[in-house]
Amino acid sequence: MTSSSLKGHAMRQLEQILVSVDDACALLGGIGRTNLYARLARGELESRKLGKRRLILVASIEKLIANCED
């Protein structure tokens, strides 16, 4: 593999681990950004900051969905 294809592969793997705030809102049924940030503040979701971007861990989204009451 060339270095550029390795970089592309690494980015695809990262995208599977982290999503943008807007994408996280969509994955959670279209909740608003305020609701998402409130869940971050309460510790219901986990995020990481990369530069100026706030990215949400997909695993924390899956955990939140699994723990939702019916």
Residue pairs with C-beta under 8 A, 6 or more apart in sequence:
1 9
16 58
17 57
17 58
17 59
18 48
18 50
18 55
18 56
18 57
18 58
19 27
19 55
19 56
19 58
19 61
20 53
20 55
20 56
21 33
21 36
21 37
21 54
21 55
21 56
22 33
23 56
24 36
24 45
24 56
24 61
25 31
25 32
25 33
25 35
25 36
27 58
27 61
28 36
28 61
28 64
28 65
36 45
36 56
39 45
39 64
40 46
40 47
40 56
44 60
44 64
45 56
45 57
45 60
45 61
45 64
46 56
46 57
46 59
46 60
47 54
47 55
47 56
47 57
47 60
48 54
48 55
48 57
49 55
